Amino acid sequence: MKKKVLILTLNDYIIYQPTILNLYDHLLPHFDVTVVSFKPAAGNKTKDETRNVIYLKTNFFLRQFFQKTDFICSKIFKGVKKIFPKAEYHYTYYNKYLPYLLRRHVKKHPVEDALIIVTDFPALFSVQDLYESVHFLSLEIENNSNPIHQKVDRSKVRSVFIQSEERYNYLFPGLKIPTFYIQNAPVFSNDNIRNFERKDFIWSGAMDRRLAIFDCLDFFDAYPQYKLVMKGAAERKVLNGINKHYIHLIKEARIRIDREYLPASAFLDFLSHFRYGFAFYSWELISQSFNYATAPSGKLFMNLAAGVPVIACDIPGFKLVKDFNAGVLISDYKPETIHAAMLQIEEHYELYSQGCYKAAEYFSFDKRVATYIDFLLKEASTSSDT
């Protein structure tokens, strides 16, 4: 009988968490795997029906209350920060309400003799006293000012799955815990290399103001000879903003919004038809968030695996773009800056596209996760012996 593995996450968009889905798939030949997540409540409400996922439900009225309160308080704190720069607001919905529901479920439905993998600190803090040890999976990092960082019992963490040494040292300073550096990257194979005709720009992933989507659209407003497809989830307020300020681009077929969900394999094929990609965060978000400044994004690695050179913001997390010659890093989002980066890529397009494939092969999930799975198998063997 296979050892049980329970992956606990607060995310309510599991289909857009390729790290968790890839980990599930690679664990499945060796373990009986279950993911505990939350029912999608915003954007694309598609569930993953192919994997063993338990979707917890939130109370509609409480969700609305906490999210609206968080929105109002976050706006207030923007003004407060101008007077007190260190002041921060920590979202109640994500840091307290969802962890409460996760903890309640775990207590009501205990899983005996399982390896527990917990995603991110709010979830870890909520369940740490229920288990003797857990394995930690890091996706999103709250700033150290979040009180949860001080409250987490790091002594119970048996292993850490994270993107970089810099991020590990931020969460576990001075501690020596078995650590595995694995990126949010798809599995790469030579079958990913396509010879399709490539044209136009692709925005892959969430359409979000914090990801500088409107700065990106300003480029297409300024340069009418180029076209963009936006592929991913979007909240209603973002779509409203696009329809209000960029409706002429839609009417002129210069930008197109495609919100249909595609699994990873089909998504790579889809991306391979495009010539340039984007990987942006708003500069405000970068300056305020260690998480966004240091983590390569999943959409970046999907572009790389499809051989699509990227124009990306110049941050530590995207240094690999320069290292592998897989695109161009920029320090502002002015239309002329984006245009110059595009021309730089176009001048040596094949070189940049090959750099993408090299990076994708180097960070391929299956290669990086193999030692982690070996570690968990040893852990499972040890716990069974005891």
C-alpha positions as CSV (number, residue, x, y, z in Angstrom):
1,M,0.0,0.0,0.0
2,K,1.3,3.4,-0.9
3,K,2.2,6.0,1.8
4,K,-0.3,8.9,1.9
5,V,0.7,12.4,1.1
6,L,-1.5,15.4,2.0
7,I,-0.8,18.7,0.3
8,L,-2.5,21.6,2.1
9,T,-2.9,25.0,0.3
10,L,-5.0,28.1,0.8
11,N,-5.2,28.7,-2.9
12,D,-8.6,28.8,-4.6
13,Y,-7.1,28.7,-8.1
14,I,-5.4,25.3,-8.1
15,I,-5.6,24.9,-11.9
16,Y,-3.3,28.0,-12.1
17,Q,-0.7,26.5,-9.6
18,P,1.5,24.3,-11.9
19,T,4.0,23.7,-9.1
20,I,1.3,21.9,-7.0
21,L,-0.1,20.1,-10.0
22,N,3.4,19.0,-11.3
23,L,4.3,17.9,-7.8
24,Y,1.1,15.9,-7.5
25,D,1.8,14.2,-10.8
26,H,5.4,13.3,-9.9
27,L,4.4,12.0,-6.5
28,L,1.5,9.9,-7.7
29,P,3.6,6.9,-8.9
30,H,5.1,6.6,-5.4
31,F,2.4,7.9,-3.0
32,D,-1.4,8.1,-2.5
33,V,-1.7,11.9,-3.0
34,T,-4.5,14.2,-1.9
35,V,-4.6,18.0,-2.3
36,V,-6.8,20.1,0.0
37,S,-7.6,23.5,-1.6
38,F,-10.4,25.9,-1.8
39,K,-13.3,26.2,-4.3
40,P,-12.5,28.8,-7.0
41,A,-14.2,32.0,-6.0
42,A,-12.9,34.6,-8.5
43,G,-11.9,34.7,-12.2
44,N,-12.0,31.3,-13.9
45,K,-14.1,29.0,-11.7
46,T,-12.8,25.8,-13.4
47,K,-11.9,22.9,-11.1
48,D,-9.3,20.3,-11.7
49,E,-11.4,17.1,-12.1
50,T,-8.4,14.8,-13.0
51,R,-6.7,14.8,-9.7
52,N,-7.7,14.0,-6.1
53,V,-8.5,17.5,-4.9
54,I,-10.7,18.3,-1.9
55,Y,-12.3,21.8,-2.5
56,L,-13.2,23.6,0.7
57,K,-16.0,26.1,0.6
58,T,-16.0,29.6,2.0
59,N,-19.2,31.3,3.3
60,F,-20.3,33.8,0.6
61,F,-21.2,36.5,3.1
62,L,-18.1,36.2,5.2
63,R,-15.9,36.1,2.1
64,Q,-17.6,39.3,0.8
65,F,-17.2,40.9,4.2
66,F,-13.5,40.0,4.6
67,Q,-12.5,40.9,1.1
68,K,-14.3,44.2,1.1
69,T,-12.8,45.0,4.5
70,D,-9.4,44.1,3.2
71,F,-9.8,46.2,0.2
72,I,-10.9,49.3,2.2
73,C,-8.1,48.8,4.8
74,S,-5.4,48.3,2.2
75,K,-6.5,51.6,0.6
76,I,-6.3,53.4,4.0
77,F,-2.9,51.9,4.7
78,K,-1.6,53.3,1.4
79,G,-2.2,56.8,2.9
80,V,-0.9,55.8,6.3
81,K,2.4,54.5,4.7
82,K,3.1,58.0,3.4
83,I,3.4,59.2,7.1
84,F,4.6,55.9,8.6
85,P,6.5,54.0,5.9
86,K,6.8,50.8,8.0
87,A,3.0,50.5,8.4
88,E,1.5,47.5,6.7
89,Y,-1.8,45.9,6.4
90,H,-2.0,42.1,6.4
91,Y,-5.1,40.7,4.7
92,T,-7.5,39.1,7.1
93,Y,-9.1,36.9,4.4
94,Y,-5.9,35.1,3.5
95,N,-4.1,35.3,6.8
96,K,-6.9,34.4,9.1
97,Y,-10.2,33.3,7.5
98,L,-8.9,30.7,5.0
99,P,-6.3,29.3,7.5
100,Y,-9.2,28.9,10.0
101,L,-11.2,26.9,7.5
102,L,-8.2,24.8,6.5
103,R,-7.5,24.0,10.2
104,R,-11.1,23.1,10.9
105,H,-11.2,20.7,7.9
106,V,-7.9,19.0,8.9
107,K,-9.1,18.5,12.5
108,K,-12.4,17.0,11.4
109,H,-10.9,14.7,8.8
110,P,-7.5,13.5,10.1
111,V,-5.4,11.5,7.8
112,E,-3.4,8.8,9.6
113,D,0.2,8.0,8.8
114,A,0.7,10.6,6.1
115,L,3.4,12.9,4.9
116,I,2.1,16.4,5.2
117,I,3.2,19.1,2.7
118,V,2.0,22.6,3.7
119,T,2.1,25.5,1.2
120,D,3.2,28.9,2.6
121,F,3.4,30.3,6.1
122,P,-0.3,31.2,6.8
123,A,-1.3,27.6,6.2
124,L,1.7,26.2,8.1
125,F,0.9,28.3,11.1
126,S,-2.7,27.2,11.1
127,V,-1.9,23.5,11.3
128,Q,1.5,23.2,12.8
129,D,0.3,22.2,16.2
130,L,-1.7,19.3,14.7
131,Y,1.4,17.5,13.4
132,E,4.8,16.4,14.8
133,S,6.5,17.4,11.5
134,V,5.6,18.8,8.1
135,H,7.3,19.4,4.8
136,F,7.1,23.0,3.6
137,L,6.3,24.1,0.1
138,S,7.0,27.8,-0.6
139,L,5.1,29.6,-3.4
140,E,4.2,33.0,-2.1
141,I,6.2,34.8,0.6
142,E,4.6,37.4,3.0
143,N,7.0,40.1,4.1
144,N,8.8,39.5,7.4
145,S,6.7,42.2,9.0
146,N,3.7,39.8,8.9
147,P,3.3,38.5,12.5
148,I,2.9,35.0,11.2
149,H,6.6,34.9,10.4
150,Q,7.5,35.2,14.1
151,K,4.8,32.7,15.2
152,V,5.7,29.8,12.9
153,D,7.4,26.9,14.6
154,R,10.2,26.3,12.2
155,S,11.5,23.4,14.3
156,K,8.7,21.2,12.9
157,V,9.7,21.7,9.3
158,R,11.4,18.6,8.0
159,S,12.2,19.9,4.5
160,V,11.8,23.0,2.3
161,F,10.8,23.1,-1.3
162,I,11.6,26.7,-2.5
163,Q,12.8,28.6,-5.6
164,S,16.2,30.1,-4.4
165,E,18.7,30.3,-1.6
166,E,17.8,34.0,-1.2
167,R,14.2,33.2,-0.5
168,Y,15.2,30.3,1.8
169,N,17.4,32.6,3.9
170,Y,14.6,35.1,4.1
171,L,12.2,32.5,5.7
172,F,14.7,30.3,7.6
173,P,17.7,32.5,8.5
174,G,20.5,30.6,10.1
175,L,18.7,27.2,10.0
176,K,20.0,24.1,8.2
177,I,17.0,22.2,6.9
178,P,17.0,19.8,4.0
179,T,16.3,22.2,1.1
180,F,15.3,21.6,-2.6
181,Y,15.5,24.5,-5.1
182,I,12.8,23.9,-7.7
183,Q,11.3,26.4,-10.0
184,N,7.7,26.8,-11.1
185,A,8.6,25.3,-14.5
186,P,7.0,22.8,-16.7
187,V,8.6,19.5,-17.7
188,F,10.7,20.1,-20.8
189,S,11.1,17.7,-23.7
190,N,12.4,18.1,-27.2
191,D,8.8,17.7,-28.3
192,N,8.2,21.2,-26.9
193,I,10.4,22.6,-29.7
194,R,8.0,23.7,-32.4
195,N,8.6,25.2,-35.9
196,F,5.3,27.0,-36.1
197,E,5.2,30.4,-37.8
198,R,5.6,32.9,-34.9
199,K,3.8,36.2,-34.8
200,D,2.4,38.8,-32.4
201,F,2.8,39.2,-28.7
202,I,1.4,37.0,-26.0
203,W,0.4,38.0,-22.4
204,S,0.1,34.7,-20.6
205,G,-1.2,34.4,-17.1
206,A,-3.4,36.6,-14.9
207,M,-4.5,40.0,-16.2
208,D,-3.9,42.1,-13.1
209,R,-3.2,45.7,-12.4
210,R,-0.4,44.6,-10.0
211,L,1.2,42.8,-12.9
212,A,1.4,46.0,-14.9
213,I,-1.2,44.9,-17.5
214,F,-2.2,48.5,-18.3
215,D,1.4,49.5,-18.8
216,C,1.7,46.7,-21.3
217,L,-1.5,47.9,-23.1
218,D,-0.1,51.4,-23.4
219,F,2.6,50.0,-25.7
220,F,0.0,48.7,-28.1
221,D,-1.9,51.9,-27.9
222,A,1.3,53.8,-28.9
223,Y,2.4,51.3,-31.6
224,P,-0.6,50.3,-33.7
225,Q,1.4,48.0,-36.0
226,Y,1.6,45.3,-33.3
227,K,-1.0,42.9,-31.9
228,L,-1.5,41.2,-28.5
229,V,-3.4,38.1,-27.3
230,M,-4.0,38.1,-23.5
231,K,-4.5,34.5,-22.3
232,G,-5.5,33.9,-18.7
233,A,-7.8,34.7,-15.9
234,A,-9.0,38.3,-15.1
235,E,-11.1,39.8,-12.4
236,R,-14.1,41.8,-13.4
237,K,-12.6,45.2,-12.4
238,V,-9.6,44.6,-14.7
239,L,-11.9,43.7,-17.6
240,N,-13.9,46.8,-16.9
241,G,-10.7,48.9,-17.0
242,I,-9.7,47.4,-20.3
243,N,-13.1,48.0,-21.8
244,K,-13.1,51.6,-20.5
245,H,-9.6,52.7,-21.6
246,Y,-8.6,50.3,-24.4
247,I,-11.9,49.4,-26.1
248,H,-10.6,50.9,-29.3
249,L,-7.8,48.3,-29.4
250,I,-10.3,45.5,-29.1
251,K,-12.6,46.9,-31.8
252,E,-9.6,47.3,-34.1
253,A,-8.5,43.7,-33.4
254,R,-5.2,44.9,-32.0
255,I,-5.7,43.1,-28.7
256,R,-7.7,40.0,-28.0
257,I,-8.8,38.5,-24.6
258,D,-8.9,34.7,-24.4
259,R,-9.9,33.4,-20.9
260,E,-10.4,29.8,-21.9
261,Y,-8.5,27.5,-19.7
262,L,-5.9,25.2,-21.3
263,P,-3.9,22.4,-19.5
264,A,-0.2,22.7,-19.5
265,S,0.6,20.6,-22.5
266,A,-2.0,22.3,-24.7
267,F,-0.9,25.7,-23.3
268,L,2.7,25.2,-24.5
269,D,1.5,24.3,-28.0
270,F,-0.6,27.5,-27.9
271,L,2.3,29.7,-26.8
272,S,4.6,28.3,-29.5
273,H,2.7,30.3,-32.1
274,F,3.7,33.6,-30.6
275,R,6.9,35.6,-31.2
276,Y,7.3,37.7,-28.0
277,G,6.1,37.3,-24.4
278,F,5.9,39.5,-21.3
279,A,6.8,39.0,-17.6
280,F,5.9,42.2,-15.7
281,Y,5.2,43.2,-12.2
282,S,4.2,46.8,-11.2
283,W,7.2,48.7,-9.9
284,E,5.1,49.6,-6.8
285,L,4.6,45.9,-6.1
286,I,8.3,45.1,-6.6
287,S,9.3,47.8,-4.2
288,Q,6.9,46.7,-1.5
289,S,7.1,42.9,-1.8
290,F,10.2,40.7,-1.3
291,N,8.1,37.9,-2.9
292,Y,7.6,39.5,-6.2
293,A,11.1,41.0,-6.4
294,T,12.8,37.6,-6.0
295,A,10.5,34.9,-7.6
296,P,10.5,33.9,-11.2
297,S,6.9,33.5,-12.3
298,G,5.2,30.5,-13.8
299,K,4.2,32.4,-16.9
300,L,7.9,33.2,-17.5
301,F,8.8,29.5,-17.5
302,M,5.9,28.6,-19.7
303,N,7.2,31.1,-22.3
304,L,10.7,29.8,-22.0
305,A,9.5,26.2,-22.5
306,A,7.6,27.3,-25.7
307,G,10.7,29.1,-27.0
308,V,9.1,32.5,-26.7
309,P,11.7,35.3,-25.8
310,V,10.4,37.6,-23.1
311,I,10.5,41.2,-22.3
312,A,10.7,41.3,-18.5
313,C,11.2,43.7,-15.6
314,D,14.7,43.9,-14.4
315,I,14.5,42.3,-10.9
316,P,16.5,39.6,-9.1
317,G,13.9,37.0,-9.7
318,F,14.2,37.4,-13.5
319,K,18.0,37.4,-13.7
320,L,17.9,34.0,-15.4
321,V,16.5,35.7,-18.5
322,K,19.8,37.6,-18.9
323,D,21.9,34.6,-17.8
324,F,20.4,32.3,-20.5
325,N,19.9,35.1,-23.1
326,A,16.2,34.3,-23.2
327,G,14.9,37.8,-23.5
328,V,15.6,41.4,-22.5
329,L,15.2,43.0,-19.1
330,I,13.9,46.5,-18.9
331,S,13.8,49.1,-16.0
332,D,10.7,51.0,-17.1
333,Y,7.5,50.3,-19.0
334,K,7.6,53.3,-21.4
335,P,6.3,52.2,-24.8
336,E,9.6,53.2,-26.4
337,T,11.5,51.1,-23.9
338,I,9.3,48.0,-24.7
339,H,9.7,48.7,-28.4
340,A,13.5,48.9,-28.2
341,A,13.6,45.6,-26.3
342,M,11.4,44.0,-29.0
343,L,13.8,45.2,-31.7
344,Q,16.8,43.9,-29.8
345,I,15.2,40.5,-29.6
346,E,14.1,40.6,-33.3
347,E,17.7,41.3,-34.4
348,H,18.9,38.0,-33.0
349,Y,15.6,36.1,-32.7
350,E,16.8,32.6,-33.1
351,L,19.6,33.1,-30.6
352,Y,17.0,34.3,-28.0
353,S,14.6,31.5,-28.8
354,Q,17.3,28.9,-28.3
355,G,18.2,30.6,-25.0
356,C,14.6,30.0,-23.9
357,Y,14.8,26.3,-24.7
358,K,18.2,26.0,-22.9
359,A,16.7,27.6,-19.8
360,A,13.6,25.5,-19.9
361,E,15.7,22.3,-20.1
362,Y,17.9,23.4,-17.2
363,F,15.0,24.1,-14.9
364,S,12.8,21.3,-16.1
365,F,10.5,20.2,-13.2
366,D,11.2,16.5,-13.5
367,K,14.9,16.9,-13.2
368,R,14.7,19.2,-10.2
369,V,12.0,17.3,-8.3
370,A,13.7,13.9,-8.5
371,T,15.9,14.4,-5.4
372,Y,13.0,15.8,-3.5
373,I,10.9,12.7,-4.2
374,D,13.8,10.5,-3.2
375,F,14.0,12.4,0.1
376,L,10.3,11.9,0.7
377,L,10.5,8.2,0.0
378,K,13.2,7.9,2.6
379,E,11.1,9.8,5.0
380,A,8.2,7.6,4.4
381,S,10.3,4.5,4.9
382,T,11.7,5.8,8.1
383,S,8.3,6.7,9.5
384,S,6.9,3.3,8.6
385,D,9.8,1.6,10.4
386,T,9.1,3.5,13.5
